[in-house]
Structure formats: structure tokens, C-alpha cells
Amino acid sequence: MELKNESQIVLIVDDNPINLEVLSEALTRAGLQVAVALDGESAIEQVQYHLPALILLDVMMPGIDGFETCRRLKANPLTNEIPIIFMTALSETESKVKGLSVGAVDYITKPFQQEEVLARVRVHLQLNYLNQKLEAQNILLQHFNESLEQKVQERTADLQQAQAQLIQQEKLSALGQLVAGVAHEINNPVNFIYGNFPPAKNYIRDLLDLIDLYQEHHSDPALEIQNKIEEIDLDFLRLDLPKLLNSMQLGSERIQEIVLSLRNFSRLDEAGFKKVDLHEGIENTLLILGHRLKAKSALSRIQITKDYGDLPGVTCLAGQLNQVFMNLLANAIDALEEALSEKRGPASPTIHICTSLIEENRIQIQITDNGSGIPAKVQQKVFDPFFTTKPIGKGTGLGLSISYQIIVEKHHGTIECHSMLGQGTKFVIEIPIEQVDLRSCTVLNKELLKI
């Protein structure tokens, strides 16, 4: 059956009538057409007759849940281009990450903020419209003569890259906001717990002193008190309770360190170029990726070795450099996991990070893994937009391309890939310590030419 494309229809899939009413009313007032479905099966059936421009999909529903519904829609060639926005509770961090991994382009949180919902819906409807317009242009451009074909393909690639990068940046922005939000929410209760340890220790010390004083003046307590002392093992309790409090205090200090690392990684409060410690950015990234470095069933634990040089503060876009570290380290972990799963990986999978000052105003960062390596033909394309060797759904082919732009275009540096099959892969980054304002240089050169 041929699908009818209603370009401004938004399909809301939710088993909660109140949510359906609130969202339907808000979208209708905004001038959009709305269709509703109460479960995943109904939604899949409904799109066979009317293809919506956007789907708002709840996670928890009777029958098949939102994740399975999304997978089925993305597996169908007729519906896999429909943008899907998941609706999750504010605390369901795993659901948000899982939703993006199965193909969703965004998420909104419950309880709904109507202005946020409308803003996100409009953004993705506009992207969907641009995508449809792009596809229509491609059909028309096929009728042009061969002399124009190359230019048309280049223009189309530019539009696709801009659109994909916009989506990628939205996802990265959402990830940064999510990380910063989690850090903020954890910070207050942890500080409350940590701040109460000193008085708690004092109270317990006073109580123990009181017990000592009581035992000193009443050496022969009643039988019931003696039995209770033996039952609770008072001597052990007296020794172990301070140790227990110290362990709890160390744990809360560790949580504070993690929260600080998350806030530093997101860098949402910093705009423009700032002088930062690059080693701090690398450590924060490793902390976030720590769960992927642990041993998984038959797979060995990935070791991290470091050779940090004595680096000065580097003027950079800290948040964007952290994203480069995230892309390179995640790719190294992917390569090692793939090699290990196919039983052709190293006995001791390792990622080595080396930093050094190579010139008076230039630093170098090397990230090396001992995985299976990259073929020479593939190395030539690793920084090309949309190029990926990963299976569908595992990568967009934009991570290294965006990293290249961040290093080369925004920091006036270089990034290179060196690899040999069976000997691992090394990425080498070089950036200046201080960034030169090219606009000022241009103005200065013009003034010098006048002299």
C-alpha cells in the first residue's frame, strides 16, 4: 500500500490519557495536526495509512514498550526516516541514553514543559522538512546532464553534512546538559551528608565517653545490661564505629570528586577560549568511560597507561577538546572490544596516553591502542564525514570528522592517524598552547601594508 505523507502530522503514542490531552492541546494550539495511539502496536499499524512527520513516543506502555516500537519503525524502510522523540521521566537517565542508541533523535522529560516540547518539535519538524526537500531536490537533479553532476553531488553532501552535524551537536548538547544536571542534583545531598560527618563524629565520641564514665562508676551493672553488652559486643562496636564513619566519609569524598569531574567535563559554564589543564580533561573523560574499561564476562579488562608530560595551561575550547578525547578513547575501546570478541585481540588490551611539550608553543597528545589496527585504505578516509566501519546503529561516521574540525579549524592544530594491521592504532594531536586571533592579524597586516 502506498503511504500518504501528511507533512505536519505529529503522532503521539502514550497510554496515559492525561498526557495525550496535554500534548494534543499544546500542539494543536501551535497549528499542528495531531494523531494519537495508545500503544506501540497501534502506532505501527497506524503509520501504514498515514505517515507522520514526527512521533512522540512514550517509553513505558502495555504490550511492546517504546524501545521495541522504535526498533520496528527503524527496521522498516518506509518508516525508518521518521524522527522519533522519546518521552521519559526526569530520573530515567538510562532510558534517555538507550532511546538515543536505538534511533531516537531527542527526548523530552516528564512532567512536560510545553515551551520545551514545542521548541523541540519545531526543530525536528524543520529538520524533517529540510530532509524531504533535500530528497526531492536529489530526484530532480538526477535529470541534469553529467557536466553538472559532480557539483550537485558536492552540494548535496554539504547539506547532508550540515544537517547531520546539527543533529549530532543537538545530541552532544543534550548529553552535556544531562551530565551537568546529574552532577548538580547529586552535589547538594552529598554536601549535606559530608557536612554532617564532623558533628556525627563528635556526638558518637561523646556517647562513647559517657559509656566509659558509666562503666567507671558502675563496675557491676545489672544482669540485663551485662547481657546487652555481650549481645552487641560493645568492645568491638567501640573500635569499629569510628572506622565505619571514616569509610563513609571517604566514600562521600569520592562522590564529590566524581561530581566535580562531571561538571568539569561538561564545561557548560565556560564560553569561549579558556586556559585549562588538559590532563584534567583527559582524566574526567576516562572517569566517564570507566564502566567500559572494566572486564566483561570473557573479555579482559582494558588497561590505561599514562605518560603525562609537564604541560603548561593551554588556551582552548575545553568542552570541545573533551569531546575529541571522548571520541578517540571511545573508538579505541570499540576497537579493542571488537578484537577481543573475535578472539584476535591482545592478551593485555591497553590504551596508552602520552602528552608532551614538543615546541615552545605547541603540545602533543598521543592516544594509542594495541588492537587489530586499521587497513591503509581505511586510514585515508577516517576523517571523512559519514565514513564508518561500524555496523548500522553503532556509529554515525561523524565523531572523527567533528574531531578533525575541532582540532584543525577551531584550534589551528593537526590530527593524524597512524596504524598497521595487527599492531594497533595511534592518533596524534598537536595544538598551540596559545590561540592567535586571526582577525586581529589580518587587520594588523592591512595596516602594515599602508606604511
Order of alpha helices (4+ residues) and beta strands (2+ residues): beta-beta-alpha-beta-alpha-beta-beta-alpha-beta-alpha-beta-alpha-alpha-alpha-alpha-alpha-beta-alpha-alpha-beta-beta-alpha-beta-beta-alpha-alpha-beta-beta-alpha
